[in-house]
Structures are given as structure tokens and as C-alpha cells.
Amino acid sequence: MLKTADDYTGSLPYPYEKLGSPAGLLFFDIETTGLSARTSHLYLIGCLFTDGRTFHLKQWFATDPGEEKEVLTAFSDYLKTLPESCLLLHFNGNVFDLPYLRHRMERFRLPFLPDRFQSMDLYRSLRPYKAVLGLPSLRQKAVESYLGIVRTDPFDGGQLIAVYEDYVSSRSDLGLKALLLHNAEDVRNMPKLLAALSISDYMEADYSLMSLTRHEATSFDGSPREELLVALQSPVALRRPISLRLPYGPYLTASKDRIRLAVPLQCLTLRHYFPNVKDYFYLPHEDRAVHKSVGIYVDKEHRQKAVKDNCYIKKSGLFFPCPPGLIPPEESCATFMTDRRDKNYYLEWNPPTDIGQVADTQEFWNRYVHALWNSR
């Protein structure tokens, strides 16, 4: 069995205290000759322990398949030296690394010591933000590329199986270096991936409204259009810019601590649906609902009991779309839809009215952006 070690100083790109109160962080990654723990074996384990300032990298490498138990034993012995209150971090370890390790350790009748530690799967933590970050996949190298992390290693884990098999038969120094480098970069880069966790803090922050303006522009087809331009500031800064375009119109861009939102203004005729259907009559000739206190004065042949689909009034005006899940700013603020089954709704934009004053508030646009994140 071959052992390697490297100590260096550095810093974490994410506040240590937001990970809880661990006595240290332990990052680890394994390399195997296949995906099934029953039909393949493990040949390399790398781990990195840090207190946020000093980093201790260790690797255990099986120079031939018969040294697998020795590698697992050495890793277990090292885990025994660490405080149980440290946090175990991995990338997709819940699905692969931990179950694989458990099976191989049980095969050699070794205790499964990773169970001593609290665990965090970086892959699972980042998965909800894949679309927002515009990632083609959530492979570790894809996240590294998004964060601007440069790797020397050109291989992926699957390609290294053939490299390891060649090393076992040839003892090639180049093969050995490639195997150790891939694992070392996987482990060294895991602390850097913590920077991507700032996206969750960014999305949950309370934003300050910087400006709101009504803007006239020209569409690609040459037709005039209007939009609301909203600028907000976040107390959290992003490492890399992101953008989000919703199918119903709003377009959001976020860079560092600034959020810019373009919301289309449209001249529409929409419906406001009344919730308490039993209190209304529908007037077919006028295509609208009226309260029964008024409807009783309409001839019976010109009125009928309202149902959910026709319990509405129509209004023409200038409207802007709101994302699903956004609670209207006030109970008295009327919401409008093209159809009762629409998931998103519209608010009327008319600054001299109370609605316009509400839409001009910081709290409304703060909740608007949060609803956009949730509807991504």
C-alpha cells in the first residue's frame, strides 16, 4: 500500500459557522474499479481534514487489488484519531461513496466508522440550484467550472479504471501520478465547492429596493413595449452571475450584490374572480358576475347562479405578471387572470392608485423576487 500526505494553509470560501459548530471538516472521496461494490473493489481513498485554516491531505492507494483491506483499515485508523464532532463532507457520497464503503468494510469485517460523524452531501445541497446556476450537469467538474476552478487532471473516474488496471500490470509512474492527481484534485477542490452554497443564502436574503422605473423600449420585431425596471441590493454577494427568464415574462439577472428585474407591462383585458361564488349571480348577456344584493333586481331570465368558472368581472388596463406563490400585497388588492386555472396572476399598474403605491414598496418586490426563485 502506498501512502501520501500533504499539509498546507488556506481558507474556506464560505463562513465556517454556517456549517454548524464542527470541530473540523473532513472531505473524502474514493476511487473504485466499478459502480457495484459486489463486483468491483476500491483502490484509493483520499481525505482532507481542516479547521478552516490548515489543511491535511492524506491518500491511501492499493498498488494491487489485494491491498484493498489494508487501505480500508488505514482509513478507519485515521478516522479514529479525529474528533467525533467534525463534519463529514462528500460529493454524491450518500448515493455512492458511503454505501460502497459500507459494503466493502462489512466484507472485511471492519467497523463502519463514518457513522460516527454528521454528514453533508454537497451534491444534494446544490441540486435545487442546478437550473438557476445554468449547469449542464451536477458532476463535480461542472460545478468547479462554474466557480472558475481550474484542474490539471483530464480524466473522470470511469476513465481511470483502465489506467489503474494498466498500472497494476506495468507499474507505470505516469499512471500512478494520474491516479493520485485525480483523487487529490477531487478532494482539494471540495472545500472550494462550498462557495456555491452562497446561492441559497442569496435566495433567502432580504433585499433592499434601490429603484423602480417604468421604461419604454422596442421589441425585436420593432413593436413598442413597456416594462418595469426594478433594482434591488442583497446583503449577500454572489461568486458568479446568474440569470433567470420566466415563461410568463419577467427576466432577472443577479451579479454580486445586485439584482435587476425586468417585468413586462401589458395592455390586457383580464378577469378578477370572486372567491365566494354562492354570493354572486352571473349575467350571461353582460359576461360578468354581480353580488346577489344587486343581482336580485335583475330579471330571473337574465341571471343565473354563478359557478367558479364565471364568477368574475372583466377589466381592461395596464398589468404586470406575478409569479405563482406570491401573496398579493393586500387583501383589498385585486388580482387578475386570463383564466381561473392560471397558476400566475396579474396586478394592475396604475401609480396614482393604492395598488401602484403598494407595488412601489420594498417589501412587495422583496417577496416578488423570492417567489421568482421558488418558481424557477
C-alpha angles and dihedrals in degrees: 000000000000122000127197131184136183130178123196141154126244144126139256120249091218131057108270093214092060089068090062124256103309123165086225144334121256117196119187142174134182134209121211140174092242147354097261117077088204098058103029138043140226119251106170139032123184126184137176124202121193141168089202095270109048123042127204115195120192132177132187115197129189106220087197133012092258090070095064094104090049090054092049092047092050091050091049092049090052092050089055090062094056126087112260090229093067118110120243113218129187142155112250088339093140089066102034122002100046098043090045092050092047093053094047093045091050089050090058092039093246122148114253098238098176085079087073092072138064109249137215125190109208091196092057092045092054098039096089090058100049094106095043092051090049093232118167088212140349096243111136092249091053092055090046090052091051090053093047095247111158120214130198094197112092098188136086125215094263093053091051093064090076090043090055093047089051091048092053090056101035105026088221114186090210091054092049092050091050092051095048093042094053093051094042092052091047090055098038091051096050094082088051090056088066086079088073090062088073087078090074091049089048094052094047096047125108110247130213119227109237101175144342122198137169109234132194117208143155124255123227090262091055096254119133119252138178131212143172113245111206124185121193135174126223126208087220123067124219120228093215132018120259133190134199128194118189122209092235094057119272117120121198130190124184126191126169104318098340130093122193120192129189113195118184120237112211136186101230144154107229140169130246110205121210114223099209097066095172091066094059143073123209117226107207096193092053095035094225142098126244131192114262090241086068099027094063088074092059118091111262092237089060098049139054138180110282121241128195094268096054103031095109147099124221127230134181120210147098112312139176126205124248124204122248112270095031109130110223112256093245136011087237092053108103118227122208134205140180088226135006091243094058113122094209127048140198135241123207116249109216110136097198090061130075090255091060091049091051092048089053093062127106095230093055094053092042089058091041092060092045089053090051091054090050094049095050 
